[in-house]
Amino acid sequence: GAVVSQHPSRVICKSGTSVKIECRSLDFQATTMFWYRQFPKQSLMLMATSNEGSKATYEQGVEKDKFLINHASLTLSTLTVTSAHPEDSSFYICSAPRLAGHTDTQYFGPGTRLTVL
Amino acid sequence: DQQVKQNSPSLSVQEGRISILNCDYTNSMFDYFLWYKKYPAEGPTFLISISSIKDKNEDGRFTVFLNKSAKHLSLHIVPSQPGDSAVYFCAARSYTDKLIFGTGTRLQVFP
């Protein structure tokens, strides 16, 4: 069964609004979670690393004020797309390593399809 | 700057035959490589991995080969089955534990 869940699976919003996406590890604790974005026919691009109890680490070119990440607990990380615009429409996926430092145990959520009108 | 490349966007193979998916990388500091399988509207699922100190890893029908000198890895699936039809991503791990993904190859296995 799924070990990482995401909610919602699909969201449509108006331009200028904010959208929150949740990522949960279901049966393990994750001090680190990763957020990816995938555009059609393109690769998964790492956006940021979410760290429980501390600030997220953002990849180059990713606006931290636009993509707010909060890792409130050992099982929950949230990504908020603020003032969303049509170019933010994408497939957002989170992942969490089941064992800290073991990338091969990284489990991915089912993803969230965001459409900004 | 695409550090991990999958130059074939799609591959079509007959059931029972071998599927070979290729991946090239540019960063010699990558120490671990992984293959993921992804269905539409789902997150990737881990398939098989290989450490940079090895040149081959096998798991059932799946074998990954690594050629460090050529900075090339490949995934062999034999025999291919219709259920193998999906998008396959190779990924490389950096020293920071981040995964760098390739652009994916869509595999279609037909009867």
HADDOCK unambig.tbl for C-alpha pairs under 7 A between the chains (distance, minus, plus):
assign (segid A and resid 42 and name CA) (segid B and resid 103 and name CA) 5.27 0.50 0.50
assign (segid A and resid 43 and name CA) (segid B and resid 101 and name CA) 6.11 0.50 0.50
assign (segid A and resid 43 and name CA) (segid B and resid 102 and name CA) 5.68 0.50 0.50
assign (segid A and resid 43 and name CA) (segid B and resid 103 and name CA) 4.01 0.50 0.50
assign (segid A and resid 43 and name CA) (segid B and resid 104 and name CA) 6.46 0.50 0.50
assign (segid A and resid 44 and name CA) (segid B and resid 101 and name CA) 5.92 0.50 0.50
assign (segid A and resid 93 and name CA) (segid B and resid 43 and name CA) 6.64 0.50 0.50
assign (segid A and resid 101 and name CA) (segid B and resid 97 and name CA) 6.68 0.50 0.50
assign (segid A and resid 103 and name CA) (segid B and resid 97 and name CA) 6.27 0.50 0.50
assign (segid A and resid 108 and name CA) (segid B and resid 43 and name CA) 5.31 0.50 0.50
assign (segid A and resid 108 and name CA) (segid B and resid 44 and name CA) 6.01 0.50 0.50
assign (segid A and resid 108 and name CA) (segid B and resid 45 and name CA) 6.81 0.50 0.50
assign (segid A and resid 109 and name CA) (segid B and resid 43 and name CA) 5.30 0.50 0.50
assign (segid A and resid 110 and name CA) (segid B and resid 41 and name CA) 6.90 0.50 0.50
assign (segid A and resid 110 and name CA) (segid B and resid 42 and name CA) 4.36 0.50 0.50
assign (segid A and resid 110 and name CA) (segid B and resid 43 and name CA) 4.19 0.50 0.50
assign (segid A and resid 111 and name CA) (segid B and resid 41 and name CA) 6.78 0.50 0.50
assign (segid A and resid 111 and name CA) (segid B and resid 42 and name CA) 5.98 0.50 0.50
assign (segid A and resid 111 and name CA) (segid B and resid 43 and name CA) 5.63 0.50 0.50
